[in-house]
Amino acid sequence: MKRVLQAPNLALATLWADQLAAAGIATSVQRAYVSSIAGEIPPDQCLPEVWVQDDDQLDAARRLLDEWRHLPHRHWACPACREIVEGPFEQCWNCGAPMPPEAA
């Protein structure tokens, strides 16, 4: 087992581990509940960590996480109500209209 990264919180560690598992990389979250003893040990030692089960998948896991953390920012104007929709959404949050093909 090798450590992929240290996460700022348990929610992100779990999300990243689940995403890697869905991509076929077996992972585990270590130090999931150590934050309760922060102060008795250094705070940086209390953060959750994502680990890969197979050492040979370490580089692939780091590449995938880097790609996911640096996805391009996207926004488009709704053709029905002209509301600006930001992020990965394919439907207008205001009126429910689908994203136009040219915005994809």
Secondary structure by P-SEA (a helix, b strand, c coil): cccccccccaaaaaaaaaaaaaacbbbbbcccccccccccccccccbbbbbbccccaaaaaaaaaaaaacccbbbbbccccccccccccccccccccccccccc
